[in-house]
Amino acid sequence: MKKALIAIAIITAGVTTYLYQQQSEPQHNVQLPTMNELAFVPADTLLFFGQLQAFPIKNYLTYFNFGQTESQRAALEYDLLETEEPSGIFFANLMQQYSQAVASPELFTQTFGLNDEVKGLFYTVGLLPVIRYEIAKPEALWQMLATAEKESGLVGKKETIQGLEVVKYELVNQDGQSLELVVAVQHGWATITFNSSFNEPVDLLQALALEKPKSSLAQTDTLQAITSRHQLDGKSVGFFNHEALINGLTGKENNLFSQMLNRVSQNQLDTEMAQMRSPACQADFATIASNWPRTVFGSEKLVIEADEIVMRTKMVVESQSSVLKSLASIRGFLPDFTQSAEQKMLSLALGVDVAKVSPALTNIWTEFTEAKYSCQPLVDMQQEAKQNNPMMLTMMTSMATGVKGVSASLLDLQLSQQQGEPQFDKLDALVTVSANNPIALFNSVKGFYAPLMEVSLPADGSSIMLGEYLDLPFGLAKSIQLAAKGEHLVLFKGEKAEKLADSLSKQDLTANGFNNFAMDYQALFGAVFTLIEESGEEIPPEFAALKDLNMQLYFDTDFTDQGIEMVSEISSKK
């Protein structure tokens, strides 16, 4: 049973991850496309993702090669084939067919019976996960399953439910617990779901899109509201419902999720979670969940052309809590050159107004410790929190008062092997510390490093050479410069870094973000792998592809009026 559940988790997670990655171009006031299948999605589903407009899957796979190495395939197959259970072998074979097909766009669409573009849905009916997608050639799906049957000995059982032919695969049947994989095709859509001892027959009918729920997602404005509020493009959108989860766990709401959860535990949850399911805890946790109601995600931009791919997605942990205001107060400064993945190999920036960290944490601590809770576990947590007053942070952050942010950027790097030691043939990089008075900051910290005690930093923005004061390996200290550029203390080396350092003089110290990260895969790993090859060492096959992966990644985290917001972008040009 354990191996079967692991296999199910891998399949479900893979499909969910794929759907989550599909993205497109942002517009204001976008109207969502009509999709009749939304009428079968329960309004109280815990998790939902919809590729509402067809995604060009064939072009996507043409651009990126997702084929696995032999060692990766062998490792996956070993893990799943470790058991003699037919269900484990069944899923192992499905994964094997997937790994073989994904290496070729034509083979992938043929194997799964897809058109060149595809729509898809993932959601839950109570605890039952449901995967639905457009299928052009159902016979391809049945052939894939037949191959897995032959290899595993797990034979599907055909049934007709309300005129729909389905195939069921028994995965678990022991100790009164049962679990079946259920596959069906109807009206050009494939459905993959599960049937179990903890769901009712009507739940399976809903999962198979044979009966509509009493309240469906199509009857609400949930998806349109998410799209408009967060300025998504409407082509893909999803959410994770925190309130339905919390209220289902505490038993405050007798939703389908809660009902199935009770059946899984054989109605022991009320006893095992008696304290959490008390009226006091139900009310307190419901209040907390209402302040953090859901996590939403969706596409902002999609460009898939012959010579270029750009995909940008947004995820927001929505909040109406005052905690969000406290978090937003610590936002600091991020240099403009860190706000994309362009013209750099690697960068990391953290915008934090250090002077506001202690007040912000104190506000959060005060709000929690003074909240009127009746739920005993929360009351206990409050008492424990009162023993750890964050005001002590004031002493720890006092020396860095005035600092608004730090960043590090690697712009160029060339490595070689000389006499068995790595050598930096070229290094172009800079580190920045943004502060109200960078010269005063330098003067306050140089006392911790004796060689710098007599060094003075010019106020006119000119730089000083630090090589003679630093003892760094591999000749790194050579040509390192330090300067105060406007409100920024900059340590830099190289021509590109010097230009960026000069640009900081024109950048005001405004609170413009919290954190970002950027990486150019080909540029960074190309330099590292060149060194490895010169040393005579072999690059593992699973990492070798990174050297030729022409892809840039950018990730940004911020605190906005909407919540905790995370934006990621993947771009590539041939």
Secondary structure, 3 states (H helix, E strand, C coil): CHHHHHHHHHHHHHHHHHHHCCCCCCCCCCCCCCCHHHHHCECCCCEEEEEEEEECHHHHHHHCCCCCCHHHHHHHHHHHHCCCCHHHHHHHHHHHHHHHHCCCHHHHHHHHCCCCCEEEEEEEECCEEEEEEECCCHHHHHHHHHHHHHHHCCCCEEEEECCEEEEEEEEEEECCEEEEEEEEEECCEEEEEEEECCCCHHHHHHHCCCCCCCCEHHHCCHHHHHHHHCCCCCCEEEEEEHHHHHHHHHCCCCCHHHHHHHHHCCCCHHHHCCCCCCHHHHHHHHHHHHHCCEEEEEEEEEEECCCEEEEEEEEEEECCCHHHHHHHCCEECCCHHHCCCCCCCEEEEEEECHHHHHHHHHHHHHHHHHCCCCCHHHHHHHHHHCCCCHHHHHHHHHHHCCEEEEEEEEEEEEEEEECCEEEEEEEEEEEEEEECCHHHHHHHHHHHCHHHCCCCCCCCCCCEECHHHCCCHHHCCCCCEEEEECCEEEEEECHHHHHHHHHHHHCCCCCCECEEEEEEHHHHHHHHHHHHHHCCCCCCHHHHHHHHCCCEEEEEEEECCCEEEEEEEEEEEC
